[in-house]
Amino acid sequence: MEVKTYAPVSNHWIYLNYALINQDTGQAWDFGREVSYYSGYDSDGSWTEGKRNDAIVIPSVPPGHYYLRIEPEADPSLPSIPYTVDVTHDVPVFGIYGIAFVALLVPVVIISFRAYTFERSAGPKAITRPWSYPICPAARGQRIMFRKFYLLYGALVLSTAAFGQYRGWSLDTINQLKNVPKSVRDNPGS
């Protein structure tokens, strides 16, 4: 599930404290997001800081009936700041695939580095064109064995990434709370 926030702020901020609460069980995911945008001029020219929008992915939300509690905070000197919240479910998480891509590159980088250092240690006289000598059967067997290992390794990495996508793994952290009151009436004294 993805929660996108937009606020047309200019040289101000707004902080939104969210709680995604399961109506049936009371289980909640509590998180806060800040939207701020500042701009100005100084001796170096114009500058900007922040963004007027924000997005977060909530991982592993089980099926059920939910409501989203929003508690906005802003500078008290401002009359009000409008904001828009868009909630989308079944959003793909691409961070897992980035990690899988890096994991697939690790063996290639290690093998390339080892080949490079071997060529450097042999000296300039030992460097020949790869097509000028026949490949011995032992070297061919090692290449075939490496290809099988890399194929198995790649299948394992990609299946782990697909499983993570299915389970809703995310790189964002969300606090999961238990039995959050639905309103202030349910929690006197708060």
C-alpha positions as CSV (number, residue, x, y, z in Angstrom):
1,M,0.0,0.0,0.0
2,E,1.3,3.4,-0.9
3,V,0.4,6.7,0.7
4,K,1.1,9.9,-1.3
5,T,0.9,13.3,0.3
6,Y,0.8,16.7,-1.5
7,A,0.6,20.1,0.2
8,P,1.1,23.4,-1.7
9,V,3.5,24.8,0.9
10,S,5.9,27.7,0.2
11,N,8.5,28.5,2.9
12,H,6.5,26.5,5.4
13,W,6.0,22.9,6.5
14,I,3.3,20.5,7.4
15,Y,3.7,17.3,9.4
16,L,1.1,14.5,9.0
17,N,0.9,11.8,11.6
18,Y,-0.8,8.7,10.0
19,A,-2.2,5.6,11.5
20,L,-3.5,2.8,9.2
21,I,-5.8,0.9,11.5
22,N,-7.6,-2.4,11.0
23,Q,-11.3,-1.9,12.0
24,D,-11.7,-5.6,13.0
25,T,-8.5,-6.2,15.0
26,G,-7.3,-2.8,16.1
27,Q,-3.9,-3.5,14.6
28,A,-2.2,-0.3,13.4
29,W,0.7,0.9,11.4
30,D,1.8,4.3,12.8
31,F,4.0,6.6,10.7
32,G,4.6,10.3,10.1
33,R,5.6,12.2,7.0
34,E,6.7,15.8,6.6
35,V,6.1,18.0,3.5
36,S,8.2,21.1,3.4
37,Y,9.3,23.5,0.7
38,Y,11.6,26.5,1.1
39,S,13.1,28.8,-1.5
40,G,15.0,32.1,-1.5
41,Y,17.9,34.1,-2.8
42,D,21.3,34.6,-1.3
43,S,24.8,35.7,-2.5
44,D,25.1,32.5,-4.6
45,G,21.7,33.0,-6.4
46,S,18.4,31.3,-5.9
47,W,18.0,28.1,-3.9
48,T,15.3,25.6,-3.0
49,E,15.0,22.9,-0.4
50,G,12.4,20.2,0.2
51,K,9.5,19.0,-1.9
52,R,5.7,19.7,-1.9
53,N,5.0,15.9,-2.2
54,D,5.9,12.8,-0.4
55,A,5.3,9.0,-0.8
56,I,5.8,6.0,1.4
57,V,5.1,2.3,0.9
58,I,3.6,0.4,3.8
59,P,4.8,-3.2,3.6
60,S,2.9,-6.4,4.2
61,V,-0.6,-5.1,5.0
62,P,-2.9,-8.1,5.5
63,P,-6.4,-8.1,3.9
64,G,-9.2,-6.5,5.9
65,H,-11.2,-3.3,6.5
66,Y,-9.0,-0.3,7.3
67,Y,-9.3,3.3,7.9
68,L,-6.5,6.0,7.8
69,R,-6.3,8.3,10.7
70,I,-4.6,11.6,9.9
71,E,-3.4,14.1,12.5
72,P,-1.9,17.2,10.8
73,E,0.5,19.6,12.5
74,A,1.7,22.9,11.1
75,D,3.0,26.3,12.1
76,P,0.3,27.7,14.4
77,S,0.7,31.2,12.9
78,L,-0.8,30.0,9.6
79,P,-4.6,29.9,9.2
80,S,-4.6,26.5,7.4
81,I,-2.7,24.5,4.9
82,P,-4.6,22.4,2.5
83,Y,-3.3,18.9,1.7
84,T,-4.2,15.9,-0.4
85,V,-3.7,12.3,0.4
86,D,-3.8,9.5,-2.2
87,V,-3.9,5.8,-1.0
88,T,-3.1,3.1,-3.5
89,H,-3.0,-0.7,-2.8
90,D,-1.0,-3.4,-4.5
91,V,1.9,-1.1,-5.4
92,P,5.1,-2.8,-6.7
93,V,8.2,-2.4,-4.6
94,F,11.2,-1.9,-6.8
95,G,13.9,-1.5,-4.1
96,I,14.0,-5.3,-3.7
97,Y,14.8,-5.7,-7.4
98,G,17.6,-3.1,-7.1
99,I,19.2,-5.2,-4.3
100,A,18.7,-8.3,-6.5
101,F,20.5,-6.6,-9.4
102,V,23.5,-5.7,-7.2
103,A,23.6,-9.3,-5.9
104,L,23.7,-10.6,-9.4
105,L,26.6,-8.3,-10.2
106,V,28.8,-9.4,-7.3
107,P,30.1,-12.7,-8.8
108,V,30.8,-11.0,-12.1
109,V,32.8,-8.3,-10.4
110,I,34.8,-10.8,-8.3
111,I,35.6,-13.0,-11.3
112,S,36.5,-10.0,-13.5
113,F,38.8,-8.6,-10.7
114,R,40.5,-11.9,-10.3
115,A,41.1,-12.2,-14.1
116,Y,42.5,-8.7,-14.2
117,T,44.9,-9.2,-11.3
118,F,46.0,-12.5,-12.8
119,E,46.8,-10.9,-16.1
120,R,48.7,-8.0,-14.4
121,S,50.8,-10.4,-12.3
122,A,51.8,-12.5,-15.3
123,G,53.5,-9.5,-16.9
124,P,53.3,-8.0,-20.4
125,K,55.0,-10.9,-22.2
126,A,52.4,-13.4,-21.0
127,I,49.4,-11.4,-22.4
128,T,48.2,-12.9,-25.7
129,R,45.1,-12.6,-27.6
130,P,42.4,-15.0,-26.3
131,W,41.7,-16.4,-29.8
132,S,45.4,-17.3,-30.5
133,Y,45.5,-20.4,-28.3
134,P,43.1,-23.3,-27.9
135,I,41.1,-23.7,-24.7
136,C,42.1,-26.8,-22.7
137,P,39.3,-29.2,-21.6
138,A,39.8,-28.4,-17.9
139,A,39.3,-24.6,-18.6
140,R,36.2,-25.4,-20.6
141,G,34.8,-27.5,-17.8
142,Q,35.4,-24.7,-15.3
143,R,33.5,-22.3,-17.5
144,I,30.6,-24.7,-17.8
145,M,30.6,-25.2,-14.1
146,F,30.7,-21.5,-13.4
147,R,27.8,-20.9,-15.8
148,K,25.7,-23.6,-14.0
149,F,26.6,-22.0,-10.6
150,Y,25.7,-18.5,-11.9
151,L,22.4,-19.7,-13.4
152,L,21.5,-21.4,-10.0
153,Y,22.6,-18.3,-8.1
154,G,20.7,-15.9,-10.4
155,A,17.5,-18.1,-10.1
156,L,17.8,-18.0,-6.3
157,V,18.3,-14.2,-6.2
158,L,15.4,-13.5,-8.5
159,S,13.1,-16.0,-6.8
160,T,13.9,-14.3,-3.5
161,A,13.1,-10.9,-5.0
162,A,9.8,-12.2,-6.4
163,F,8.9,-13.7,-3.0
164,G,9.7,-10.4,-1.4
165,Q,7.5,-8.6,-3.8
166,Y,4.7,-11.1,-3.1
167,R,5.1,-10.7,0.6
168,G,5.3,-6.9,0.4
169,W,8.8,-6.5,1.7
170,S,9.9,-2.9,1.7
171,L,13.0,-0.9,2.6
172,D,10.8,1.7,4.5
173,T,10.3,1.2,8.2
174,I,6.8,1.5,9.7
175,N,6.0,1.1,13.4
176,Q,3.3,-1.6,14.0
177,L,1.2,-0.9,17.0
178,K,-1.4,-3.0,18.8
179,N,-5.0,-2.0,19.8
180,V,-4.9,1.7,18.8
181,P,-8.1,3.5,20.0
182,K,-10.4,4.6,17.2
183,S,-11.1,8.0,18.7
184,V,-10.4,10.1,21.8
185,R,-13.6,8.9,23.3
186,D,-12.1,5.4,23.4
187,N,-9.0,6.7,25.1
188,P,-10.0,9.2,27.8
189,G,-7.2,11.3,29.2
190,S,-5.2,11.6,26.0
